[in-house]
Amino acid sequence: MQQRDNSNLTAIKKMFATLEGQLEIPEQQPEYLLALASLWQQTLAIL
């Protein structure tokens, strides 16, 4: 139970830091999203 609580608190702290502009989330950066979209396009082309 303690591990889950700590994980939740860490996630909440990251959300607040993001809202305040103190933390950039790599998964929300344009380069990452473009690379991910390209990967999905390649995957769907194979199917």
N, C-alpha and C positions, 0 to 999 in steps of 0.2 A: 504494500500500500504506500509506503514512504517513497519508493522509487517512482511510482506513478505520480504522486503529488509533486515531487521534485521536477519531473519532466514537464508537468503541466505549468508549474511556476516558471520554468525556463522558457517555455513557449510563450507565456503571457509577457514576460520581460522582453522577449524579442519582438513581439507585436508592438509593444509600447515604444521601443527603440525605433522601430520602423516608422511608426506614425510620427515620431518626433524628428525623423530625418537623420537619425544617428547610425542607422544600419541599412546597408544595401543587401538585398537578398539576391544571390546569384541567379536563382531560378526565375527572377522577374526582370533580368537585364535583357535588352534587345538582342544582343549577340546570342545569348543562350536560347531565347525563344525562336530566333531564326534558324539556328542549328537544329533545334528540336523539330520544327516544322519541316525542315528539309529531310530529316531522318524519317519522319512519318510518311512523307511523299515517296521516298525510296522504298519503304516497307510496303506501302499500298500498291506501288507499281509492280512489285514482285508477286503480290497476291493476285 
